[in-house]
Amino acid sequence: MKWLTLSLLALAITGCGTPPNEVVKFGDGRLRAPTYVEATDYCKTQGTTARMLGRAPGETGVMFRCN
């Protein structure tokens, strides 16, 4: 029983440590978002518009810049 409790606790802690899908900044000014809509919304909050640069590596979202 103790083993099961510890396993569930470890699983819960690991799940909480995983970052959610969100905008990721790269050093050269490019950004990655999971979707086009999230990229557009991110730039809107900064008062700019999103310029799409294409698909992110591994097709994990879209690459963009805020202009």
N, C-alpha and C positions, 0 to 999 in steps of 0.2 A: 504494500500500500504506500509506503514511504517513497519507494522508487517511482511509482506512478505520479505522485504529487510533485516530486522534484522534476520529473520529465515534463509535466505540463507547465510548471513554472519556467523552466528553461525555454520551452517553446514560446511561451507568452513574451518573455523578455526579448527573444530573438526577433519575433514579429514586430515588436515595438521599435526595435533598432533599425528596421528597414525604412529607408527614406521613401516618402510618397512620390508619385509621379509629379514632377513640377519642372519649372524652367531651370536649366543648368547653364551657368556662364562658363565660357571658354576664354582663355587668356587673350586671344586676338580680337575680341569684341563680338564674336559670334555667340549665339545662344541656341539652346536646344529645348524644344517643348514636345510633349507627347502628341499634340494635335495642332492644327492650324488655328483653331478657335482659341486655344490657350495662349498661343503665341500672340495673336491679335489682342486678346484681353490684357496680356502682360504689358504690351507696348502702350495700350490705351491708358493704363494706370499711370504711366510715366509721361503722358501727354504727347506721345509720338505715334508713328505708324509702323507697322511691321513690314519688312521687306524679306520675302521668302528666298532662301538660298538653295533649297532642295531638301532631299531626304537626309536624315541623320545616318551616320554609319550603322550598319546592321539593321537598317530600317526601324530604328527605335523611336522615331518621331520626325520632326522637321527642324532644319537649321534655319535661323533667321537673324536679322539685325533690326534694331529699333532705330528709325531715322527721324 
